[in-house]
Amino acid sequence: MKNLPKTRKVKIHPASLKHIKKGHPWVTADSYTKDFPNGEDFLQVEAGETKLLLLSDPNHPRIKARVWAFGEGRDLRANFPRELKERMTAAFNQRKAMNVSEQRDNFYLCFGEADLLPGLFIQAFGSHVLVQATCNFWVLHKKRIADLIRPLWEEHFPDRKYLNGWWCDRGPNAQSRITSLRQGTSPPDQLVIEEFGVKYHLKPMDAHDPGIYTDMSAIREELFPVLESSKKVLNLYAYTGAYSLIALKKGAEEVHSVDLSQKYIDWLESNLAENPELDASKHTSHCSSVEEALKKFKASGEKFDLIICDPPSASSDGKKMGRVTDSYPRDLPLMNSLLNEGGKIVAFVNTHAMSWKKFNSNFDDIIKNKNLKLKSLDILKLRKDCPLKGGFQEGDYLKGRVFERFE
Ligand SMILES: C[S@@+](CC[C@H](N)C(=O)[O-])C[C@H]1O[C@@H](n2cnc3c(N)ncnc32)[C@H](O)[C@@H]1O
């Protein structure tokens, strides 16, 4: 305790403090953060009775610090190694209790703020883990985290051999830096994992784009009953095909996947080839913009039982970028016209910038204004190994709705 460096005190905006007291864990850039010192790992806030220890991230463009705990900085700093271990252990315990690893190789072991590990995301991929540090504070503790992961893994998932992990953080020019957790080794170029009995190729060196969206996995599982009752499926913004392949696995007789990128279409096809028990003749890839594909399907009179639409938050038609909110007023009526009676649409928006209220009213307005025969069945949000944190809207970024067509 004696040798601990002094923790520099900073002031934060009263509005930041108010949000923090309600559970929001970030201090975002403002006139107060301009005075935050550089070169500190921890910062102490003292505002009246309230004391807080922050994890500093001065080079982050927006989030300058994240809350570690309420209390006296000196004590909290002294306890940091123990507290980190306890929080990581609690996160691993939760995932073990959920039995997620019995169904899939890919699952989150720590989901950042929701596990009280702000900016620290740890995903299992088979016998490997991917650590994504969105807060550069953690770079200072890379070895400590690597040393914790292995024994925690072996204790919680003894049936799964632990091979290695890779670490991804943000370099000085905001580009991703990937390094191995074990010195002297490098991540594999490619590995194969299984999600709900379907195999996928992953490319660990593309840590921001390894080939599967694990935050969607629990939602895919939640949609099993919808998938099982759908014979003809259209997967829009298909990426590497997770929804297309699980649709085939769940008994679809015809699946169409649309993506603008030939790279992802090729990746989807290689995933399909990795699963010979899924009849590839039932699947068709369309390398096209969603808008073009929907128009073509309409012109040819195609009808589907299920349309899944999971656009990126900023989507491109190959020429210009647009916000996802701009595409639904155009595309939802087209999707509606492609549905069989009783057919369903699963529509997502992937951004924290839109509240649930706005998300819901946007769809309700389109349905009302365009007189679409769609009734709302369900909402879909992050769950299971990707929990939410009260008071932290940014963590609640994945929003979905299930609609059914009626006559
Ligand atoms: C968020 S990912 C979809 C993830 C996928 N639903 C999953 O769970 O695996 C978005 C995909 O949309 C594709 N994309 C972006 N703009 C597009 C457009 N206008 N038309 C078709 N695909 C587009 C990208 O290439 C990317 O593969």
The ligand as an SDF file (V2000), in Angstrom:
LIG
                    3D

 27 29  0  0  0  0  0  0  0  0999 V2000
  -24.0810   -6.6130  -39.4980 C   0  0  0  0  0  0  0  0  0  0  0  0
  -23.5170   -7.5980  -40.8210 S   0  0  0  0  0  0  0  0  0  0  0  0
  -24.7760   -8.8360  -40.7620 C   0  0  0  0  0  0  0  0  0  0  0  0
  -24.5140   -9.9340  -39.7350 C   0  0  0  0  0  0  0  0  0  0  0  0
  -25.3470  -11.1910  -39.9280 C   0  0  0  0  0  0  0  0  0  0  0  0
  -26.7550  -10.9040  -39.8340 N   0  0  0  0  0  0  0  0  0  0  0  0
  -24.9710  -12.2430  -38.9060 C   0  0  0  0  0  0  0  0  0  0  0  0
  -25.6220  -12.3480  -37.8500 O   0  0  0  0  0  0  0  0  0  0  0  0
  -23.9960  -12.9710  -39.1620 O   0  0  0  0  0  0  0  0  0  0  0  0
  -23.8960   -6.5730  -42.1900 C   0  0  0  0  0  0  0  0  0  0  0  0
  -23.5880   -7.1200  -43.6150 C   0  0  0  0  0  0  0  0  0  0  0  0
  -24.2670   -6.2480  -44.5300 O   0  0  0  0  0  0  0  0  0  0  0  0
  -23.5330   -6.1630  -45.7480 C   0  0  0  0  0  0  0  0  0  0  0  0
  -24.0350   -4.9520  -46.4400 N   0  0  0  0  0  0  0  0  0  0  0  0
  -23.8100   -3.6440  -46.1580 C   0  0  0  0  0  0  0  0  0  0  0  0
  -24.5600   -2.8460  -46.9430 N   0  0  0  0  0  0  0  0  0  0  0  0
  -25.2820   -3.6720  -47.7560 C   0  0  0  0  0  0  0  0  0  0  0  0
  -26.2790   -3.4510  -48.7530 C   0  0  0  0  0  0  0  0  0  0  0  0
  -26.6760   -2.2190  -49.0770 N   0  0  0  0  0  0  0  0  0  0  0  0
  -26.8360   -4.5180  -49.3540 N   0  0  0  0  0  0  0  0  0  0  0  0
  -26.4320   -5.7770  -49.0310 C   0  0  0  0  0  0  0  0  0  0  0  0
  -25.5270   -6.0490  -48.0620 N   0  0  0  0  0  0  0  0  0  0  0  0
  -24.9600   -5.0130  -47.4230 C   0  0  0  0  0  0  0  0  0  0  0  0
  -22.0880   -6.1620  -45.2920 C   0  0  0  0  0  0  0  0  0  0  0  0
  -21.2440   -6.6120  -46.3410 O   0  0  0  0  0  0  0  0  0  0  0  0
  -22.1460   -7.1320  -44.0790 C   0  0  0  0  0  0  0  0  0  0  0  0
  -21.8070   -8.4310  -44.4850 O   0  0  0  0  0  0  0  0  0  0  0  0
  1  2  1  0
  2  3  1  0
  2 10  1  0
  3  4  1  0
  4  5  1  0
  5  6  1  0
  5  7  1  0
  7  8  2  0
  7  9  1  0
 10 11  1  0
 11 12  1  0
 11 26  1  0
 12 13  1  0
 13 14  1  0
 13 24  1  0
 14 15  1  0
 14 23  1  0
 15 16  2  0
 16 17  1  0
 17 18  1  0
 17 23  2  0
 18 19  1  0
 18 20  2  0
 20 21  1  0
 21 22  2  0
 22 23  1  0
 24 25  1  0
 24 26  1  0
 26 27  1  0
M  CHG  2   2   1   9  -1
M  END
$$$$
